[in-house]
């Protein structure tokens, strides 16, 4: 037997109950379900009207098999079936949860983090995904999920939503290929792998700098003179040859050691590596066939192909955690960016059409068609403001003011989405030791 003293409207009263009773506190009253044979009730208060009639709990439904969970003093109660709908979890498996059962109090006791269990209990009740309560630190939340053995796919879904970066590492079989792959792919595994990564970053940076510097007018004539044979000893050509040789070496070695050839060519970073060396060999073949470097530069198709050398900048994403976070942020923000583009397109159509009709018939108007209004609207909405096209009439200037304000509001749409995703990925980046 046990005695509980409770307060009801500041008046104390006492109820005596046995271990088969259930106490339910709701708002400002206390209700008790007693065993049908128990009628013990003693009022200790000065107001006898506080004593309420007690009805025995006569539920005979199969769902009435309830479970009480005590998490560090906070009680949760639900049907047994609700928990056992998730049989792979700690609470859903009777054999695993039995060791936490207190037979004297007829409850399951867990000395765990109470705010976290609120979210776990909601998951059992309503299903769906997990949502971390704002005051709960992320590491504590994940630790509690592991303790209660929540299903792994559900945890992985939560981790993806929170910006955790997961990577399935596939390594070759043990032997020479495995050692080579570790050297070329994982700089943190050894000092030699780190040195190779540093060399790759330096050569990539030099190649990008060379691509930009060789277009200067005062330098472009030094390595390619019109109507003269190619200068094989030119510094620009030698540096580009060394860079391309290193990139070719990287591609061949990594292709040799990769665990799967199909997966190798499906990886974006590997496609960048292959694309980075193609322009050099195409240009070299053209020079050798004509024995003049001017022909390679005069050809429009080859000149466009030279632009592909710029994709080498994406090779830095393999070694820079910051660039990886930036790419992941934009990938996760696609929906918000699409919403922004839709809103921007609608505003451009509306304001370009409106300003065209507002400027119609005005002398000296620069907006002679709706497509002309497209250019004016996008420059105004993005706050660039070249000023090459501007309305002349008062109605057109009023529409221009409205267009500028609408552009500022439209530009604000993707900012919180991108910021939130960036913060998630930045705080949960893998930290693999990339330089």
N, C-alpha and C positions, 0 to 999 in steps of 0.2 A: 504494500500500500504506500501511497505517496500523497503529500499535501501540497497544494499550490495556492499561494495567496496572490490575488489579482486585484486590480483597481478598475472600477467601472464608475465613471463620473465622480472620481475622487472618493468613492465609498468602497472600502475593502470588503471582500467576501471570500469564502473558502470553499473549495470543492475537494473531496477526497475521491481518488480514482485508482484503478489498478493498471497493470501494464498493458491491458488490452484496449484501453481507451485512447482516443485521438483528440488532441486539442487543436482547435482552429480559431485563429484570431482574425476577425474581420471588422475593419473600421474601429468602432468604439465599444464593441460587445464581444463577449467570449461565449463560444458554443462548444459543447462537449458531447461526443457520441459515446455512450456507455454500453457496456455489455448488457444484454437484455436482462440478466439477473441482478444487476447492480443498481441500487436505488439510493446510495449514500450521497447525501448532500447536506452541508451545514453552512448556514449563513453566519458570517462573523461581523457583518456590517450593521450600522444603525438603521438602515432602511431595508426592511424585509421585502419591499416591492422589487428589489433588484434581483431576487431569486426568480429565475425563469424556469418554466417547466422543461424538463429534459426528456427528449424522445430517444428511444434506442435506435441505433443504426441497423436497419433491417435489409441492407442491399444484398441481393443474391445474384446480381449480374456477374458474368464471367469477367467483365472489365473492371469489376470492383476490387480486384486484387492489386492493391496500391503498394507503392514502395516509397519510403521516406528516406531522403538523403540529407545528411547533415554535413555541410562543408564549413568547417571552422566556426560552428555556431549558427550558421544560416541554414534554414531548413527549406528543402524543396520536396514536393510530393507529386507523383504522377503515376499513371498506370504501368504495371509491369510490362505490358505489351508495347508501350511507347518506347521503352528502353530496348526491348528485345527485337524491335524492328531493325536495329543496328547490331547484329550478332557478333560482328568482328571487333567491336569496341569493348573497353573494360566494363562499362556499365551494362552493356547489352548481352554479355556472356555471364550466365549465372555461376559458372565454375570459377571465373576469374574475379568476380566481385564478392564472392562469399567470404573471402578472407578479411574484408572490411566490415562485415556484418556484426552489429552489437545486439546479441540476443536479449540482453536485459532491457534495452530501450526499443527493441524492434526497429532498428534503423541502420543505415549504412553510414559510417563516419569516415570523412576524409579531411585530413589536416592540410588543406591545399588553399590556393589563392581564390578568395570568394568572388571578387569582381570578374575574374576570368570565367568562373563556372556559370555566371549568368549567361554568357554567350554560348557556352557549351550546352547548357540546359535548353536554350532557345533552339539550338540546332536539333536536339532530340525531339522537341515538340513540333517544330515547323519544317524541318528538313532544309533543303536548299544549301546555300553557302554559309561560311563562317564570317562573322564580322567582329573585329576586335573592338572592345569598348575604348573610347578615347583615352581614359586615364591609364590604361594598362600598357606597360612597355612591351615592345614587340617580342623581345627575347623571353620574357615571362610567359607571354601568351603562347608562344610556340612550345615552351617547356611543358605547359599544362596540357596542350593538345597531345604531346607525346605521352605524358603520364596516363591520360584517359584513353590512349590508343585509338584516337579518332582515325577514320579510314584515310589511308595514304593519298588516294586521289583527291579527297576533299581538302587535305592539308596543302597539296601541291597547287590546287586551284587558288587557295587563299594566298599562297606565296607568290604566284604569278600576278595576282591582283595587287599585291603590296609592292611589286617591283623587284622581287628576288630574281636573280639571274641564275638559271640552271643550265648546266652543260653536260651532255652525255659524252664522256671521254671514251673513245674507242682506240685501243692501242694495237699495233701489230703483234704477231706472235713473238715469243722471246728469241733473241738473236740479233744479228747485225741490223736488220730493218728496224727493230724496236729502239735500238740505241740511236740510230740516225734520226728516226722520227722524233725522239725526245730532244735531240740536239736542235733540230730545226723548228720545232713547234712549241716547246715549253722552256722558255729562258730561265725559269726559276729552279729547274732541276739540277743544274750544275753551272760551274763557272765558265765552262767552254760554251754551253748553250747561251749564257748571258752575253758572252763576247760576240757570238754570231749575231744575236739580236741587235747589239749596239752597232755592229758593222752594217747590218741591213738598214737600220734607221739612218745612219750617216750617208750611205750611198743613195737612199731614196731622197733624202733632203737635198743632196748635191744634184741629183738628176732633175728635180723640180726647179731648183735655182738656175741650172743651166738652160732649161726650157724657157725660162722667162728672160734671162740675160741675153741670149743669142738673138732675140728679136730687136734689140736696140740698133738704131740705124748706124751708129758709129762702129758697131762691132759686127754687124751682119756681113759687111763686105770683106772682112778679114779671113773668113773661113769658107767663103763661096764667091769666087770671082767669075763674072760672066764670061763665057767663051773660053775659059781656061780649064784644064783638067783638074779633077778634085785634088785638094791638098791633104794627103793622108797623114801628114805630121801635124796638122792643125790641132790646137789644144782642145777646141770644142769637140772635134771628132773623136779624139783620144779619150776624153772624159766620158763622152756618150758611149763609146765602145766598152770601156771598163764597166760602166753602170749596167749596160745591157748584158754583158757577159756574166756579171754577178746575178742579175735577175734570171738569166737563163739557167745558170748553175742551180739556183734555188728551186726553180720549177722542176728541173730534171731530178734532182736529189729527193725532193719531197714527193714527186710522183713515183719514184722508185720505192720509197719507204712507206708510202701511205697504206693503211690497212684495207682500204676499199677504193678501187679506181673510179667506180661510179659515184661514190660519195665525194670523192675528191673534186670531180668536175661539177658537182651540184653545189659546192661551197662557193659563196660569192667572193670570198677573199682569194681563192685559188683562180677563179675566172679573172680577177683583177691582175693577178701575177702573170697569167698567160697573155692577157690583152696588153700589158705593159711592154712586152718584148716584141710583139708583132710589128709595130711601126718601124722599129729600127731595121729589122731584116728586110722588110718591103722596100724601105728607102735605100738600103745598101744594095739590094738587087737591082733597083732602077739605076743607081749611079754606076754600078759595074756594067750594066748593059749599054749605057749611053756614054760613060766615061766623062760625065759632066754633072756637077751637083746642082746646077741651075735648073735642069730638067725636072729634078725631083721637087724643087720648090715651086716651079711654074705650074705643075699639074694640080688642078683643083682637087681631084680625088685624093692625090697623095698628100696635098696640104691639109685636107680634112683628116686624113689618117694620122697625120702628125699630132693632131689635137688629142688623139687617144693616149699620147704619152702622159697627159695630165692625170689619167686614172691612177698613176703611180702614187698620187697623194693618198688614195684609199688604202695603200699598203700600210700606212701608219696606223690605221684602225686596229691592225692585228697586235700592235705593240703599245697602244695608248688606251688606257681604261676610260679616260675622259671622252675620247671620240666614240668609243663603244657605247657609253652612256647616252651621248647625244643622238646616235643613230637609233638606239632602243627607245628613246623618248619620242622621236618623231614617228616611229612605227606604232607606238602605243597611242599616239595622239591623232591617228588618221581620221577617226570619226569626228573629232572636234575640228580638225582642219577642213574636212569636207563640209561641215556645217558652215564654217566661215566662208568657204568658196561659194556655197549656194547663196548665202546672204549677200556677199559681195556682188555676185552676178546679177541678182535681182535688183539691187540698188543701182548698179551701172545701167541696166536696161531702163529702169524708171527715170533716172535723172538725165540720161543721154537723150531719151525721147522727149522729156519735158523741156529741156533746154533747147532742143532743136526747134520745137514749135514756138517757144518763147522768143527765140532769136530770128524767126522767120520774118523777112521783110525789113529787118534793121540794116541800115547801110553800114558796110564795113564788117559785117558779122563774119567771124572766123569759123563758125560751126555751120557748114553748108549741108550736112547730112547727119543722119543718126550714127553711122560708123565714125564720123568725126567726133561726135559726142561721146563715143565709147572711150576714145583716148583721153578726152578732157575729164570724163567722170572718174576713170581709174587713177589718173594722176592726182586729181583733187581728193579722192577718198583715201588714197594711201599717203596723203600729206606731203607728196613730193613737190608739187607746185612748180613745174618748169616755167609756166607762164607763156608758153608758145601758143597756146589756144586758151582764150578767155572770153566769157560773154561780155557783150557791150551794153545791152539794154538793162533797165532797172529790174525787170522781171527775171532776166537771166542771172543777174548778180544775186538776187534773192534766192534763186534756186541753187546757185553756186555755194552760198552760205549754208543752206540746208544740206547740200551734198557733202560739204566738209565736215559738218557736225555728225551726219550719219556715218561717214567714213571712220571718224574717231571711235564711235560706239561699236561699229562692226569690227574694227581691229581689236577691240577689247574682248571679243568672244573667245578666241583660242588661248589667250594669255594665261588665265588660271588653270586651264586644262594642261597646257604644256608645262607650266611651273610645277603642278602637282605631280605629274609623271616624272619630271626630271628629279624632283626631290626624292621620290620613291627609288628610282634606279640609282641615284647617286649615293643614297644612304645604304642601299643593299647590294652594291656592286661586289662582284666576286673577289676582288683583291688578289688576283692570281700573280701579282708581282710584275705586271707588264711595266715597261719603262716608258 
